[in-house]
Amino acid sequence: MKLHREAIGAVFGLVLAVVAMAGTIHTDLYVQAAGAAARGDQALFQPVVRP
């Protein structure tokens, strides 16, 4: 019986995470975060130029 409770908790957590991610994707927060990540990655791969 304990295994069923743990499985139900795991499934509930997964469903909650999926709903939260879907809600985030439908907002501008996701777009802003993705843009910031892309700019950060681009900055990391720029060559270092020494004067």
Secondary structure in CASP SS format (residue, H / E / C, confidence):
PFRMAT SS
TARGET T0000
AUTHOR 0000-0000-0000
METHOD secondary structure of the structure
MODEL  1
M C 1.00
K H 1.00
L H 1.00
H H 1.00
R H 1.00
E H 1.00
A H 1.00
I H 1.00
G H 1.00
A H 1.00
V H 1.00
F H 1.00
G H 1.00
L H 1.00
V H 1.00
L H 1.00
A H 1.00
V H 1.00
V H 1.00
A H 1.00
M H 1.00
A H 1.00
G H 1.00
T H 1.00
I H 1.00
H C 1.00
T C 1.00
D H 1.00
L H 1.00
Y H 1.00
V H 1.00
Q H 1.00
A H 1.00
A H 1.00
G H 1.00
A H 1.00
A H 1.00
A H 1.00
R H 1.00
G H 1.00
D H 1.00
Q H 1.00
A H 1.00
L H 1.00
F C 1.00
Q C 1.00
P C 1.00
V C 1.00
V C 1.00
R C 1.00
P C 1.00
END
